Amino acid sequence: MFKKSIAALMAVSLCFAGMAAPVSSNLSTITPICASAAYENGRLYNQWDDQWANVHFTKYSTDSSQNNMKVSACGVFAFCNAIYALNYTYADAKAVATWGVNDGGYRPGAGGTYRDIFFSHVQAAYGDAYKFTMDGMYSGKVTDSRFINHLSSGGVAVVHVYGHFIAITGYRNGQYHVIDSAVTSGRGLAADGWVSASKLQSGTTNVDWYALLSNKPSGNENQNCPYTKRFESGTKLYAAPGSSQVTTTLTSANVYTIVEEQTVNGVKYGKFKSGAGWAILSENLNWGPVATNYTKRFEKGTKLYTAAGSSEVKTTLSEGSVFTIVQEQMVNGVKYGKFKSGAGWAIL
């Protein structure tokens, strides 16, 4: 729920943060001009790429040193990076920026991203194309239960820190997964990494505001709902589609009513009529590869294959250690992870 007025919440971002123009829901998109950076550190867009210095908008300023996306578009890039993390959709930063300029939510050379306007209108413009819904904008901290529950349920967020916007796309064991489009030594954040709550509550990385985004189900998924289906004892129910948070486990087999379906990352979930949670209905046994960036320990003797699904062993680990996984792929129900070193693919 958008609780604050535009006057109260309008942010002027130095990394560049009346009435807005009507929002068009029939916007066409173009191929992202960031294609070469799509898998860089698991981050879709790098704001410091020199190509963005050549993307100018003169509606609010004629100063070419300030009215370009390299200087002023951190809000746009944070949004696009968040969408990519949410559902692997390639949100076109240049198209989003053009829409933002016309709508008044992005004003390069004159304050940058005006968060009230931008985030209260962006779902109407791009929700269907980029498969997301806005779950509200709030003044608050990363330790808010609302914020943590949202991330734990598979959602993502665009947050405001001093003079800048970043994306937060995960939460586990008190750590937050941060994607920063414009890395600086002053903030001390990586392009893609895990940081503590204390880091996000101090100095130039103190979060004081956030916008919450969730996946949007495709239009044809619920055409057969409601219906009944038998679930066996031991079936886990989750807080939300794509969430790892288990709300309960069925203690006996029974027939239940499914009132909604959603598919997240190839896994179809069904919502129980009782509200007890979401059960997995079916899984896509073949998907990917998709970009990732996380570390995982593998033990001595782990086999690395030449490709996901291949039986050809490229090497075998001679000792256990922690390795970085940069891609995941599911082949016939088996999930593989690609080592950053290029040594091969391990079964996850």
Solvent accessible surface area in square Angstrom, and as a share of the most:
residue,aa,sasa,rsa
1,M,142,0.63
2,F,91,0.38
3,K,122,0.52
4,K,103,0.44
5,S,69,0.44
6,I,75,0.38
7,A,98,0.76
8,A,70,0.54
9,L,4,0.02
10,M,65,0.29
11,A,9,0.07
12,V,85,0.49
13,S,0,0.00
14,L,114,0.57
15,C,16,0.09
16,F,28,0.12
17,A,0,0.00
18,G,110,1.06
19,M,184,0.82
20,A,29,0.22
21,A,41,0.31
22,P,133,0.83
23,V,45,0.26
24,S,52,0.34
25,S,79,0.51
26,N,138,0.71
27,L,61,0.30
28,S,99,0.64
29,T,62,0.36
30,I,93,0.47
31,T,109,0.63
32,P,24,0.15
33,I,69,0.35
34,C,1,0.01
35,A,69,0.54
36,S,115,0.74
37,A,11,0.08
38,A,7,0.05
39,Y,112,0.43
40,E,62,0.28
41,N,70,0.36
42,G,13,0.13
43,R,9,0.03
44,L,1,0.00
45,Y,1,0.00
46,N,32,0.16
47,Q,0,0.00
48,W,102,0.36
49,D,44,0.23
50,D,99,0.51
51,Q,48,0.22
52,W,2,0.01
53,A,34,0.26
54,N,117,0.60
55,V,14,0.08
56,H,79,0.35
57,F,28,0.11
58,T,92,0.53
59,K,122,0.52
60,Y,64,0.24
61,S,21,0.13
62,T,120,0.70
63,D,70,0.36
64,S,70,0.45
65,S,65,0.42
66,Q,66,0.29
67,N,2,0.01
68,N,7,0.04
69,M,0,0.00
70,K,49,0.21
71,V,50,0.28
72,S,0,0.00
73,A,0,0.00
74,C,0,0.00
75,G,0,0.00
76,V,0,0.00
77,F,0,0.00
78,A,2,0.01
79,F,0,0.00
80,C,0,0.00
81,N,1,0.01
82,A,0,0.00
83,I,0,0.00
84,Y,11,0.04
85,A,37,0.29
86,L,9,0.04
87,N,25,0.13
88,Y,74,0.28
89,T,20,0.11
90,Y,87,0.33
91,A,0,0.00
92,D,1,0.01
93,A,0,0.00
94,K,74,0.31
95,A,14,0.11
96,V,0,0.00
97,A,0,0.00
98,T,57,0.33
99,W,14,0.05
100,G,0,0.00
101,V,8,0.04
102,N,89,0.46
103,D,4,0.02
104,G,7,0.07
105,G,1,0.01
106,Y,0,0.00
107,R,62,0.22
108,P,0,0.00
109,G,24,0.23
110,A,42,0.32
111,G,11,0.11
112,G,0,0.00
113,T,0,0.00
114,Y,24,0.09
115,R,25,0.09
116,D,4,0.02
117,I,6,0.03
118,F,0,0.00
119,F,0,0.00
120,S,47,0.30
121,H,43,0.19
122,V,0,0.00
123,Q,68,0.30
124,A,62,0.48
125,A,9,0.07
126,Y,3,0.01
127,G,1,0.01
128,D,111,0.57
129,A,58,0.45
130,Y,8,0.03
131,K,94,0.40
132,F,0,0.00
133,T,34,0.20
134,M,23,0.10
135,D,56,0.29
136,G,2,0.01
137,M,6,0.03
138,Y,24,0.09
139,S,60,0.38
140,G,17,0.17
141,K,93,0.39
142,V,0,0.00
143,T,65,0.38
144,D,39,0.20
145,S,81,0.52
146,R,98,0.36
147,F,0,0.00
148,I,38,0.19
149,N,84,0.43
150,H,21,0.10
151,L,9,0.04
152,S,30,0.20
153,S,31,0.20
154,G,35,0.33
155,G,4,0.04
156,V,3,0.02
157,A,0,0.00
158,V,0,0.00
159,V,0,0.00
160,H,20,0.09
161,V,0,0.00
162,Y,152,0.58
163,G,12,0.12
164,H,0,0.00
165,F,0,0.00
166,I,1,0.00
167,A,0,0.00
168,I,0,0.00
169,T,24,0.14
170,G,12,0.12
171,Y,64,0.24
172,R,109,0.40
173,N,146,0.75
174,G,31,0.30
175,Q,68,0.30
176,Y,3,0.01
177,H,28,0.13
178,V,2,0.01
179,I,6,0.03
180,D,0,0.00
181,S,2,0.01
182,A,0,0.00
183,V,57,0.33
184,T,45,0.26
185,S,116,0.75
186,G,62,0.59
187,R,28,0.10
188,G,51,0.49
189,L,7,0.03
190,A,60,0.46
191,A,12,0.09
192,D,15,0.08
193,G,19,0.18
194,W,79,0.28
195,V,25,0.14
196,S,37,0.24
197,A,23,0.18
198,S,76,0.49
199,K,66,0.28
200,L,0,0.00
201,Q,63,0.28
202,S,60,0.39
203,G,66,0.64
204,T,58,0.34
205,T,3,0.02
206,N,46,0.24
207,V,0,0.00
208,D,67,0.35
209,W,1,0.00
210,Y,0,0.00
211,A,0,0.00
212,L,5,0.03
213,L,0,0.00
214,S,28,0.18
215,N,33,0.17
216,K,69,0.29
217,P,39,0.25
218,S,56,0.36
219,G,85,0.82
220,N,100,0.51
221,E,24,0.11
222,N,51,0.26
223,Q,138,0.61
224,N,108,0.55
225,C,26,0.16
226,P,95,0.60
227,Y,64,0.24
228,T,89,0.52
229,K,76,0.32
230,R,136,0.50
231,F,11,0.05
232,E,97,0.43
233,S,67,0.43
234,G,44,0.43
235,T,32,0.18
236,K,105,0.45
237,L,0,0.00
238,Y,36,0.14
239,A,34,0.27
240,A,20,0.15
241,P,17,0.11
242,G,36,0.34
243,S,7,0.04
244,S,102,0.66
245,Q,84,0.37
246,V,62,0.36
247,T,67,0.39
248,T,56,0.32
249,T,60,0.35
250,L,19,0.10
251,T,128,0.74
252,S,65,0.42
253,A,35,0.27
254,N,79,0.41
255,V,82,0.47
256,Y,57,0.22
257,T,39,0.23
258,I,0,0.00
259,V,56,0.32
260,E,44,0.20
261,E,18,0.08
262,Q,24,0.11
263,T,62,0.36
264,V,14,0.08
265,N,80,0.41
266,G,21,0.20
267,V,25,0.14
268,K,68,0.29
269,Y,16,0.06
270,G,0,0.00
271,K,70,0.30
272,F,3,0.01
273,K,145,0.61
274,S,93,0.60
275,G,54,0.52
276,A,41,0.32
277,G,7,0.07
278,W,20,0.07
279,A,0,0.00
280,I,65,0.33
281,L,33,0.16
282,S,60,0.39
283,E,89,0.40
284,N,68,0.35
285,L,100,0.50
286,N,82,0.42
287,W,50,0.17
288,G,37,0.36
289,P,67,0.42
290,V,24,0.14
291,A,11,0.08
292,T,24,0.14
293,N,40,0.21
294,Y,51,0.19
295,T,77,0.45
296,K,74,0.32
297,R,133,0.49
298,F,11,0.05
299,E,97,0.44
300,K,150,0.64
301,G,41,0.40
302,T,32,0.19
303,K,105,0.45
304,L,0,0.00
305,Y,33,0.12
306,T,55,0.32
307,A,46,0.36
308,A,18,0.14
309,G,39,0.38
310,S,31,0.20
311,S,106,0.68
312,E,112,0.50
313,V,64,0.37
314,K,113,0.48
315,T,55,0.32
316,T,68,0.40
317,L,21,0.11
318,S,93,0.60
319,E,119,0.53
320,G,24,0.23
321,S,41,0.26
322,V,87,0.50
323,F,54,0.22
324,T,36,0.21
325,I,0,0.00
326,V,38,0.22
327,Q,38,0.17
328,E,24,0.11
329,Q,43,0.19
330,M,23,0.10
331,V,31,0.18
332,N,114,0.59
333,G,36,0.35
334,V,55,0.32
335,K,72,0.31
336,Y,18,0.07
337,G,0,0.00
338,K,63,0.27
339,F,2,0.01
340,K,135,0.57
341,S,94,0.60
342,G,35,0.34
343,A,34,0.27
344,G,4,0.04
345,W,26,0.09
346,A,0,0.00
347,I,90,0.46
348,L,61,0.31
